[in-house]
Amino acid sequence: MAYKRILVCLDGSALAETALPHAQMLASDEDAEILLLRISTNPAAEFSFSDPGIAHSLIEEMEAESLAYMQSARSKLQKAGFRTSFLICQGAIAETILKVAAENRADVIVMSTHGRSGVKRWLLGSVADRVVTNSDLPVMLIRPQIA
């Protein structure tokens, strides 16, 4: 199967970035574009702030941090010779991954897992499980080595 667009989900952590070398291998084999995705949450929707200025300031700070992170990730991949773009979205994580994959005609989704099992996984849920269960696309899950 020839992949033309590879969707890679990043959250700003080193753990999520363990998916990048795998996406690079797929992209180099197929000369595909790597589409980086970061999904941010809206703190104003999750917490109540007595001062709307605090919420606005927090949102602006998070947006600036996300933009800088994604520009840096894209730049590193471009310097390595990969066609790369990025999106920053807000929403429910698993659902947004699936929506972005469909809207951008991704051929495969590449993401890391957090390596939880048992009760922790049950209590916290699994974004990776929801993506795999509901995706019509192939999903490559990378389970990072935890030292």
C-alpha positions, 0 to 999 in steps of 0.5 A: 500500500502506498501512503501519501499522507501520514498523520502523526499525533503529538502532544508536546511530550517526548513520549508522543515524539517516539512515533516520529521515527516510525512515521519517517520510515513510512514517509521515506519508503513512500515519499509521503507527506507527514501531517503533524497534529496537536490537539489542545484543550480549552482551559476555560471550558474545563475550569471556571475562572472568576476573571475572564482575563485569566482564562484569555491569557492562559489560552493565548499562552497555550496557543503560542506554546503549541504553535512554537512546538509545532513549528519546531517539529515541522522544521526538524522534519523539513531539514531532514528532507520530509514534506511536512505540515501541521495542524493545531486543533481543539476538541475531544482528542480521539474524535478530533484525530479521526475527524482530521484524518478524514478531512485531510485524507490521511492514509495512516495514523501514527501515534504513541501509546502511554503504555498504561495497562490494567486499572490505570488504563480502565480508569483513564481510558485510552485514546489509542483504543478509541482511535483504533476501534473507530478508524477506517484507516490503518493505525500504527501504535508505538509503545515507547520503552519505559525505563 
